[in-house]
Amino acid sequence: MSDSVSSQLSTTATILLFFALLSLIVVAGALLWVSRPEPVAITIHPPPPTDTPMPTATFEPTATPGPLQVYVTGAVKKPQQTYILPAGSRVADAVEVAGGPTDDADLTHINLAGFLRDGAQIHLPALAEDDIVLATPIDSDSAEPIAGEKVRINSATQSELEALPGIGPVTATRIINYREQAGDFGGLDDLDEVSGIGPATLENLRDLVVFD
């Protein structure tokens, strides 16, 4: 009888011990669960935008104008020479680089403010190139018109034109060049278009020329 009781007590103790251990495990697990660390939320922030300058438009480089080469003649101190001047130079610059005008230069028949172009010839006329009225009549072998005979401006030769008062070699050439380029003169007023002919010369020619 006593062995049976002892056996039952031993079984009961074993069961109680088992449940006690089970309870301890459950309690320990619960404590571990409660005491676990809270998850940390990780937020990734993008870097702030930088002030990157917008790309600027690029332009093709423009060609730099080259120097100008001009030939200067006439009433300058160093004529019949070729000179190199920078782009944008004017006629006055060409005259200056050629030593400047001589004392007999005629600056009224050239545009000193004009722009130069490459390969141009700049001619500064001299006062001596202007027409000179002869003080005495030319000899009888010349083309001076006979008294009462008028010079036909639209067909007259160089020598016939030079025989007229106030018309020298330069103006005679200008008259011929003008009528070849612009056509026949229609009247006395058209002669005023020729450089070197002024009102006084026109008046002297009034009774000496015809325009047929």
C-alpha positions in Angstrom: 0.0 0.0 0.0 2.7 2.4 0.9 4.5 1.6 -2.4 1.4 2.5 -4.4 1.1 5.8 -2.6 4.7 6.6 -3.1 4.4 5.9 -6.8 1.4 8.2 -7.2 3.1 11.0 -5.3 6.1 10.6 -7.5 4.0 10.8 -10.6 2.1 13.8 -9.3 5.4 15.6 -8.5 6.7 14.9 -11.9 3.6 16.4 -13.6 3.7 19.4 -11.3 7.3 19.9 -12.1 6.6 19.6 -15.8 3.9 22.3 -15.7 6.0 24.5 -13.5 8.8 24.3 -16.1 6.3 24.9 -18.9 4.9 27.9 -17.0 8.4 29.3 -16.6 9.1 28.9 -20.3 5.8 30.6 -21.2 6.5 33.5 -18.8 10.1 33.9 -20.1 8.9 34.0 -23.7 6.3 36.6 -22.8 8.9 38.7 -21.1 11.2 38.4 -24.1 8.3 39.4 -26.5 7.4 42.4 -24.3 10.9 43.6 -23.9 11.9 43.3 -27.6 13.2 46.6 -29.1 10.8 48.7 -31.2 11.6 48.6 -34.9 13.3 51.8 -36.1 11.9 53.4 -39.2 14.7 54.4 -41.6 13.8 57.4 -43.9 16.0 58.1 -46.9 16.0 61.8 -47.8 17.2 62.7 -51.3 20.0 65.3 -51.5 18.7 68.9 -51.9 18.7 70.2 -55.5 21.8 72.2 -56.4 21.6 75.5 -58.4 23.1 74.1 -61.6 23.3 76.8 -64.2 21.3 76.2 -67.4 23.5 75.6 -70.4 24.1 78.7 -72.4 23.7 78.9 -76.1 27.0 78.8 -78.0 27.5 80.7 -81.1 29.7 79.9 -84.0 32.7 82.2 -84.1 32.4 84.8 -86.8 35.1 85.3 -89.4 37.4 88.2 -88.6 37.8 90.5 -91.6 41.2 90.4 -93.0 43.4 93.4 -93.8 42.8 95.5 -96.9 45.4 96.0 -99.6 45.0 99.2 -101.6 47.0 101.0 -104.3 47.4 104.8 -103.8 48.3 107.1 -106.6 48.1 110.8 -107.4 48.9 113.8 -105.2 50.2 112.1 -102.2 53.8 112.2 -100.8 54.4 108.5 -101.4 52.4 107.6 -104.5 52.3 104.5 -106.8 52.7 102.2 -103.8 50.6 99.4 -102.3 49.6 99.7 -98.6 48.1 97.3 -96.1 45.4 98.8 -93.8 43.1 97.2 -91.2 39.5 96.3 -92.1 37.1 99.2 -91.8 39.7 101.8 -92.9 38.6 104.8 -94.9 40.0 106.7 -97.9 41.5 109.3 -95.5 43.5 106.5 -93.8 44.9 105.4 -97.2 45.9 109.0 -98.0 47.5 109.3 -94.6 49.5 106.1 -94.8 50.8 107.3 -98.2 52.4 110.3 -96.6 49.4 112.6 -96.7 48.3 114.9 -99.5 50.8 117.1 -101.3 50.4 120.9 -101.4 48.7 120.8 -104.8 46.3 118.0 -103.9 42.6 118.6 -104.8 40.7 117.3 -101.8 37.4 118.4 -103.2 37.2 115.6 -105.8 37.7 112.7 -103.5 35.5 111.3 -100.7 37.9 111.0 -97.7 35.1 109.5 -95.6 34.5 106.6 -98.0 35.2 103.0 -96.8 38.0 101.1 -98.5 37.6 97.8 -100.1 40.3 95.2 -100.7 42.1 95.6 -104.0 40.9 99.2 -104.6 43.0 102.0 -106.2 42.8 105.3 -104.4 43.7 108.3 -106.7 44.0 111.7 -105.2 43.8 114.3 -108.0 46.1 117.3 -108.1 45.0 120.8 -108.9 47.2 120.6 -112.0 44.9 117.9 -113.3 42.0 120.3 -113.5 41.3 122.0 -116.8 43.4 125.1 -117.6 41.9 127.7 -119.8 44.4 128.8 -122.3 45.1 132.5 -122.3 46.0 132.5 -126.0 44.3 130.7 -128.9 45.9 127.4 -130.0 47.6 127.2 -133.4 45.8 126.7 -136.6 46.7 123.0 -136.9 44.7 122.2 -133.8 41.0 121.3 -133.7 39.9 124.7 -132.6 36.5 125.3 -134.2 36.4 127.9 -137.0 34.5 131.1 -136.1 30.8 130.5 -136.4 31.1 126.7 -136.4 29.8 124.9 -133.3 31.2 121.8 -131.7 28.9 118.7 -131.7 29.2 117.5 -128.1 27.8 114.1 -128.8 30.3 113.3 -131.6 33.3 115.6 -130.9 36.7 114.1 -130.6 39.1 114.6 -127.6 41.0 117.4 -129.4 37.8 119.1 -130.5 36.5 119.2 -127.0 39.8 120.5 -125.6 39.5 123.4 -128.0 36.5 124.7 -126.1 37.0 127.3 -123.4 37.3 125.9 -120.0 37.6 122.3 -121.3 41.0 120.7 -120.8 42.3 117.2 -121.3 40.8 115.8 -118.1 37.3 117.2 -118.6 37.3 116.3 -122.3 38.0 112.7 -121.3 35.2 112.8 -118.7 32.8 114.1 -121.3 33.6 111.2 -123.7 33.4 108.7 -120.8 30.1 110.1 -119.7 28.4 109.9 -123.1 29.7 106.4 -123.6 28.2 105.2 -120.3 25.1 107.3 -120.0 24.3 108.1 -123.7 24.2 111.3 -125.6 23.8 114.7 -123.9 20.3 116.1 -124.4 21.3 119.7 -123.7 23.6 122.1 -122.0 22.2 121.3 -118.6 23.3 117.7 -119.0 26.9 118.8 -119.2 26.6 119.9 -115.6 26.6 116.2 -114.6 30.2 116.0 -115.7 32.7 116.6 -112.9 34.8 119.7 -113.5 32.1 121.7 -115.4 30.5 124.5 -113.4 28.1 127.3 -114.2 30.7 129.6 -115.5 32.0 127.0 -118.0 28.4 126.2 -119.1 27.8 129.9 -119.8 30.9 130.1 -121.9 29.9 127.0 -123.9 26.3 128.1 -124.5 27.0 129.6 -128.0 29.8 127.2 -129.0 28.2 123.7 -128.8 25.3 121.8 -130.2 23.7 118.6 -129.1 22.4 116.9 -132.3 
